[in-house]
Amino acid sequence: MKIRVIAFSRAGCELGKKICSALSGHECGLYSKTTADAAGTERVVGSASDWTRESFAAADAIVYIGATGIAVRYIAPYVKHKTIDPAIVSIDEKGQFVISLLSGHIGGANGLAKEIAEKIGAVPVITTATDIHRKFSVDSFAEKHGMHIGSMRLAKDVSSLIVDGRRVGLVSDVPVTGSIPPELDLNGNEDLGIFVSYRGSEGPFVRTLKLTPRCHVLGIGCRRGTPARNIETLVKEVLEKEGISLKSIRTIASIDLKNDEKGLLEFSYGMGMTPVFFSSDELASLPDMGFTPSDTVRTVTGVDNVCERAAYAASRRGDIIVRKTSGVGVTLAIVREPFSLDFTEE
C-alpha cells in the first residue's frame, strides 16, 4: 500500500517517523505542515488542501496526525465514492487513538488503523457496523480476495440485513473452502443473496449481489498500428463465446516491443488496467506449456509465441484456457488462475 503521512506539529512529526518505520511492508512517505522542527520529513510548501488533493490521486492511504477535525476539513472537498477514495486514517499526536475515518472496507482504512495501532500501542477506533458487531463484511471480503462488486447498493443491503441478525443466501461457481460464516446460507431461499462467479450470468436470487473473481489474464499480440477497436472486438467475442465476464479480467500482458503500441495501451487503459510487458528472453525462458509456435512471430519478436506466453508469464500459476486466437491484426490467449472462495480467516 502506498501511504502518505502528514503531521502538523513537532510531536506529530516524531510519531510519524515511528509509524513509517513500523510500516515496513508498505511504501510510506512522511510530510509535515508546521513551522516547528520537522527534520526527517518532507515539508509541504503549498497549502495542506492542495497536498490533500494531490495525495487523493497519488496514494492508497493518507494518515493525518493531529485533530480529527483537521483531517475532515482537508478531505471534504475531494471525497467522491467509497470505491475510489483512498483510505483515510486520523491519529492524535500523542498516538493514543488511531481512527479509521474513510474507506474503511474497500479502501482498507480499517485494516490500516488496526495495523498502526498494534505497531505503536494505540487503540484502534473502528465504527463500521459489521466490524463492531463482528459480522461478515461482504465489501471488505470482496476487496481482500480481489473480486469485483457488482452493486454497492446491494452490498449495503446485504450488510444491513446481516447487522440486523438476518441471513443472506450464497451461491458460488468456484470452490468454497473454510467454514462458511453463519450469516451466509448455502441452502436457503432468501430473496437477497451473494453469487460468486467469473461467468457472465447474473445469478439465482430475486436480488443478486454478484461478486466476480478477477482470475483471468489476457495475453495480446498485435501488428504495429492495430487500433484499439480491433483488440476490443476480438476480446469481447472470445469472452462471450467462453462465457467469461469482462469484469473477471485481472491484467493484460504482451511483449515489451508493444509497450508503446497506441491501440493496445488505449484498450488496456480503457479497461482500467496498466498492461504488463515482458522481454523476448523472459517469454522464451518459460517452461514448455505446449505454446503454439509461429516462425513468423519468432522472426519479428524473437520468440515463437507472444499472446500465450505473455498471458502465462503474467499469471499466478494459471492454466491456458484459450489458446492463440486471431482477429484482424490481433492474437489473443487467456489464462485462468486458480481461485477459491476462502473463508479460512473469516
C-alpha positions as CSV (number, residue, x, y, z in Angstrom):
1,M,0.0,0.0,0.0
2,K,1.3,3.5,-0.9
3,I,0.8,5.6,2.2
4,R,1.3,9.3,2.8
5,V,1.5,10.5,6.4
6,I,1.3,14.2,7.3
7,A,1.9,15.9,10.7
8,F,1.2,19.4,11.9
9,S,3.5,19.6,15.0
10,R,6.9,18.5,16.2
11,A,5.4,15.8,18.3
12,G,3.3,14.7,15.3
13,C,6.5,14.5,13.2
14,E,8.2,12.3,15.7
15,L,5.1,10.0,15.8
16,G,5.1,10.0,12.0
17,K,8.7,8.7,11.9
18,K,7.8,5.9,14.3
19,I,4.8,5.0,12.2
20,C,6.6,5.0,8.9
21,S,9.5,3.0,10.4
22,A,7.0,0.4,11.7
23,L,5.1,0.1,8.4
24,S,7.9,-1.8,6.7
25,G,5.6,-3.7,4.4
26,H,4.3,-0.5,2.8
27,E,5.6,2.4,0.8
28,C,5.4,5.2,3.3
29,G,6.2,8.9,2.8
30,L,6.3,11.4,5.7
31,Y,5.3,15.0,5.2
32,S,4.9,18.0,7.5
33,K,3.0,21.2,7.6
34,T,4.5,23.1,10.6
35,T,6.9,25.8,11.5
36,A,8.3,23.6,14.3
37,D,11.3,21.3,14.0
38,A,10.4,18.8,11.2
39,A,13.7,17.1,10.5
40,G,13.3,13.8,8.6
41,T,10.1,14.9,6.9
42,E,9.3,16.5,3.5
43,R,7.9,19.9,4.2
44,V,4.7,20.8,2.4
45,V,5.4,24.1,0.7
46,G,1.9,24.9,-0.6
47,S,-1.4,24.5,1.2
48,A,-2.3,21.3,3.0
49,S,-5.5,21.4,1.0
50,D,-3.6,21.2,-2.3
51,W,-1.4,18.5,-0.8
52,T,-4.5,16.5,0.1
53,R,-5.9,16.8,-3.4
54,E,-2.7,15.6,-4.9
55,S,-2.5,12.7,-2.3
56,F,-6.0,11.5,-3.2
57,A,-4.7,10.7,-6.6
58,A,-1.2,9.6,-5.7
59,A,-1.7,7.5,-2.6
60,D,-3.7,4.4,-1.5
61,A,-4.0,5.8,2.0
62,I,-3.5,9.1,3.8
63,V,-2.7,9.4,7.5
64,Y,-3.3,12.7,9.3
65,I,-1.5,13.2,12.7
66,G,-3.5,15.8,14.6
67,A,-7.0,16.7,15.4
68,T,-9.6,14.6,13.5
69,G,-11.3,17.9,12.6
70,I,-8.2,18.9,10.6
71,A,-8.5,15.7,8.5
72,V,-12.2,16.2,8.0
73,R,-11.8,19.7,6.7
74,Y,-9.0,18.9,4.3
75,I,-10.5,15.8,2.8
76,A,-14.1,17.1,2.5
77,P,-13.8,18.8,-1.0
78,Y,-12.2,15.7,-2.5
79,V,-14.4,12.8,-1.2
80,K,-16.1,11.1,-4.1
81,H,-17.1,7.4,-3.5
82,K,-16.1,4.6,-1.3
83,T,-15.0,2.6,-4.3
84,I,-12.3,5.1,-5.4
85,D,-11.4,7.2,-2.3
86,P,-8.2,6.4,-0.6
87,A,-8.2,5.1,3.0
88,I,-8.1,8.0,5.5
89,V,-6.8,7.5,9.0
90,S,-6.6,10.1,11.7
91,I,-4.3,9.9,14.8
92,D,-3.9,12.2,17.7
93,E,-0.3,13.5,18.1
94,K,0.2,11.5,21.3
95,G,-0.6,8.3,19.5
96,Q,-3.4,7.2,21.8
97,F,-6.1,6.6,19.2
98,V,-6.0,5.5,15.5
99,I,-9.3,6.3,13.8
100,S,-10.5,4.8,10.6
101,L,-12.2,7.8,9.0
102,L,-12.9,7.0,5.4
103,S,-13.0,3.9,3.1
104,G,-12.8,1.5,5.9
105,H,-13.5,-1.7,4.0
106,I,-12.7,-1.3,0.3
107,G,-10.0,1.3,0.8
108,G,-8.5,-0.6,3.7
109,A,-8.6,2.1,6.4
110,N,-9.9,-0.4,9.0
111,G,-7.1,-2.8,8.4
112,L,-4.5,0.1,8.3
113,A,-5.8,1.6,11.5
114,K,-5.6,-1.8,13.3
115,E,-2.0,-2.3,11.9
116,I,-0.8,1.1,13.0
117,A,-2.5,0.8,16.4
118,E,-0.8,-2.5,17.0
119,K,2.6,-1.1,16.0
120,I,2.5,2.0,18.2
121,G,0.5,0.6,21.1
122,A,-2.6,2.7,20.4
123,V,-6.4,2.0,20.5
124,P,-7.9,1.4,17.0
125,V,-11.2,3.2,16.5
126,I,-13.4,1.3,14.0
127,T,-17.0,2.4,13.6
128,T,-18.3,0.4,10.6
129,A,-21.4,-1.6,11.7
130,T,-20.3,-5.1,10.6
131,D,-16.9,-4.7,12.3
132,I,-18.3,-3.5,15.7
133,H,-20.8,-6.3,15.6
134,R,-18.2,-8.8,14.5
135,K,-20.2,-9.8,11.5
136,F,-19.3,-10.9,8.0
137,S,-18.5,-7.8,5.8
138,V,-19.1,-8.5,2.1
139,D,-17.3,-5.5,0.7
140,S,-14.1,-6.0,2.7
141,F,-14.2,-9.7,1.9
142,A,-14.6,-9.0,-1.8
143,E,-11.7,-6.4,-1.7
144,K,-9.5,-8.8,0.2
145,H,-9.9,-11.6,-2.3
146,G,-9.8,-9.5,-5.5
147,M,-13.4,-9.7,-6.5
148,H,-15.4,-7.1,-8.4
149,I,-18.5,-5.9,-6.5
150,G,-21.5,-5.8,-8.9
151,S,-23.6,-3.3,-6.9
152,M,-22.6,-1.2,-4.0
153,R,-26.3,-0.6,-3.2
154,L,-26.9,-4.3,-2.9
155,A,-23.7,-4.7,-0.9
156,K,-25.1,-2.1,1.5
157,D,-28.4,-4.0,1.7
158,V,-26.5,-7.3,2.4
159,S,-24.6,-5.6,5.3
160,S,-27.8,-4.1,6.7
161,L,-29.5,-7.5,6.8
162,I,-26.5,-9.1,8.4
163,V,-26.2,-6.4,11.1
164,D,-30.0,-6.9,11.8
165,G,-29.3,-10.5,12.5
166,R,-30.7,-12.0,9.3
167,R,-29.0,-14.3,6.9
168,V,-28.4,-13.9,3.2
169,G,-28.0,-16.6,0.5
170,L,-24.8,-17.7,-1.1
171,V,-24.2,-19.5,-4.4
172,S,-20.7,-20.0,-5.8
173,D,-19.5,-21.3,-9.1
174,V,-16.0,-21.6,-7.6
175,P,-14.8,-24.0,-4.9
176,V,-15.6,-23.0,-1.3
177,T,-13.0,-23.6,1.5
178,G,-13.1,-22.9,5.2
179,S,-16.1,-22.6,7.4
180,I,-18.9,-20.5,5.9
181,P,-19.8,-17.6,8.2
182,P,-23.1,-18.1,10.0
183,E,-24.6,-15.0,8.3
184,L,-24.5,-16.8,5.0
185,D,-26.8,-19.6,3.9
186,L,-25.8,-22.1,1.1
187,N,-29.1,-23.9,1.3
188,G,-31.6,-21.1,1.9
189,N,-34.3,-19.5,-0.3
190,E,-33.5,-15.8,0.6
191,D,-34.6,-13.1,-1.8
192,L,-31.3,-11.4,-1.4
193,G,-28.1,-13.3,-1.9
194,I,-24.5,-13.3,-3.0
195,F,-23.5,-15.0,-6.2
196,V,-19.8,-15.7,-6.8
197,S,-18.9,-16.4,-10.4
198,Y,-16.5,-15.4,-13.2
199,R,-19.1,-16.2,-15.8
200,G,-21.5,-13.8,-17.5
201,S,-24.6,-15.0,-15.8
202,E,-26.3,-12.7,-13.2
203,G,-27.3,-15.2,-10.6
204,P,-30.2,-17.0,-9.0
205,F,-31.7,-14.7,-6.4
206,V,-34.5,-12.2,-6.8
207,R,-31.9,-9.6,-5.8
208,T,-28.4,-10.9,-6.6
209,L,-25.2,-9.2,-5.4
210,K,-22.6,-10.6,-7.9
211,L,-19.0,-10.9,-6.9
212,T,-16.7,-11.6,-9.8
213,P,-13.3,-13.1,-9.1
214,R,-10.6,-11.3,-11.1
215,C,-8.9,-14.6,-12.1
216,H,-8.2,-14.2,-15.9
217,V,-5.2,-12.8,-17.7
218,L,-5.3,-11.7,-21.3
219,G,-2.2,-12.2,-23.4
220,I,-2.3,-10.0,-26.5
221,G,-0.2,-9.7,-29.6
222,C,-0.8,-7.3,-32.4
223,R,0.5,-5.9,-35.6
224,R,2.0,-2.4,-35.4
225,G,-0.7,0.2,-35.7
226,T,-3.6,-2.1,-34.8
227,P,-6.5,0.1,-33.5
228,A,-8.0,-0.5,-30.0
229,R,-11.4,-1.3,-31.5
230,N,-9.9,-4.4,-33.2
231,I,-8.5,-5.6,-29.9
232,E,-11.7,-4.9,-28.1
233,T,-13.8,-6.7,-30.8
234,L,-11.7,-9.9,-30.5
235,V,-11.6,-9.9,-26.7
236,K,-15.4,-9.4,-26.4
237,E,-16.1,-12.1,-29.0
238,V,-13.9,-14.7,-27.3
239,L,-15.1,-13.9,-23.8
240,E,-18.7,-14.2,-24.9
241,K,-18.0,-17.5,-26.6
242,E,-16.3,-18.8,-23.5
243,G,-19.0,-17.4,-21.1
244,I,-16.4,-15.3,-19.2
245,S,-17.3,-11.9,-17.7
246,L,-15.3,-8.9,-18.8
247,K,-15.1,-8.0,-15.1
248,S,-13.1,-11.1,-14.3
249,I,-10.0,-9.8,-16.2
250,R,-7.2,-9.1,-13.7
251,T,-4.5,-7.9,-16.1
252,I,-3.3,-7.7,-19.7
253,A,0.1,-8.8,-20.9
254,S,2.2,-8.6,-24.0
255,I,5.8,-8.4,-25.2
256,D,7.9,-5.2,-24.5
257,L,8.1,-4.5,-28.2
258,K,4.5,-3.3,-27.8
259,N,5.0,-1.1,-24.7
260,D,4.3,2.0,-26.9
261,E,1.6,0.4,-29.1
262,K,-1.2,3.0,-29.1
263,G,-4.1,0.7,-29.7
264,L,-3.0,-1.8,-27.0
265,L,-2.4,0.9,-24.5
266,E,-5.8,2.6,-25.3
267,F,-7.6,-0.7,-24.9
268,S,-5.9,-1.5,-21.6
269,Y,-6.4,1.9,-20.0
270,G,-10.0,1.8,-21.2
271,M,-10.3,-1.4,-19.1
272,G,-8.9,0.4,-16.2
273,M,-5.6,-1.6,-16.3
274,T,-2.0,-0.9,-16.8
275,P,-0.6,-3.6,-19.1
276,V,2.5,-5.6,-18.1
277,F,5.2,-6.3,-20.7
278,F,7.9,-9.0,-20.9
279,S,11.1,-9.2,-22.9
280,S,11.5,-11.9,-25.6
281,D,14.1,-13.5,-23.3
282,E,11.7,-13.7,-20.4
283,L,9.0,-15.2,-22.6
284,A,11.3,-17.7,-24.2
285,S,12.6,-18.8,-20.8
286,L,9.2,-20.1,-19.7
287,P,8.7,-23.8,-19.1
288,D,7.2,-25.7,-22.0
289,M,3.4,-25.3,-21.8
290,G,2.7,-26.5,-25.3
291,F,2.7,-22.9,-26.6
292,T,1.5,-22.6,-30.2
293,P,4.7,-21.8,-32.3
294,S,4.9,-19.5,-35.2
295,D,8.1,-18.9,-37.3
296,T,6.7,-15.6,-38.5
297,V,6.2,-14.4,-34.9
298,R,9.7,-15.6,-34.0
299,T,11.2,-13.6,-36.9
300,V,9.5,-10.4,-35.8
301,T,9.7,-10.7,-32.0
302,G,12.5,-13.2,-31.2
303,V,10.1,-15.6,-29.6
304,D,7.8,-18.2,-31.2
305,N,4.6,-17.0,-29.4
306,V,3.6,-13.8,-27.7
307,C,0.0,-14.0,-26.6
308,E,0.1,-17.4,-24.8
309,R,3.5,-16.9,-23.3
310,A,2.7,-13.3,-22.1
311,A,-0.6,-14.4,-20.5
312,Y,1.1,-17.3,-18.7
313,A,4.1,-15.1,-17.6
314,A,1.7,-12.6,-16.0
315,S,-0.5,-15.2,-14.3
316,R,-0.3,-16.8,-10.9
317,R,0.3,-20.4,-11.9
318,G,-2.7,-20.4,-14.2
319,D,-3.9,-22.7,-16.9
320,I,-4.2,-21.6,-20.6
321,I,-7.9,-22.0,-21.3
322,V,-8.0,-20.2,-24.6
323,R,-5.1,-20.9,-27.0
324,K,-3.9,-18.4,-29.6
325,T,-6.9,-17.0,-31.3
326,S,-6.6,-14.5,-34.2
327,G,-8.6,-11.4,-35.2
328,V,-7.9,-8.5,-37.5
329,G,-4.2,-7.8,-36.7
330,V,-4.6,-9.3,-33.2
331,T,-3.9,-12.5,-31.4
332,L,-5.4,-13.4,-28.0
333,A,-4.8,-16.0,-25.4
334,I,-6.5,-16.4,-21.9
335,V,-5.1,-17.9,-18.7
336,R,-7.4,-18.7,-15.8
337,E,-5.8,-18.5,-12.4
338,P,-6.8,-20.9,-9.6
339,F,-9.5,-19.3,-7.3
340,S,-11.5,-20.5,-4.4
341,L,-13.9,-18.7,-2.1
342,D,-11.7,-19.0,1.0
343,F,-13.4,-18.3,4.4
344,T,-10.5,-19.7,6.4
345,E,-9.6,-16.4,8.0
346,E,-13.1,-15.1,8.4
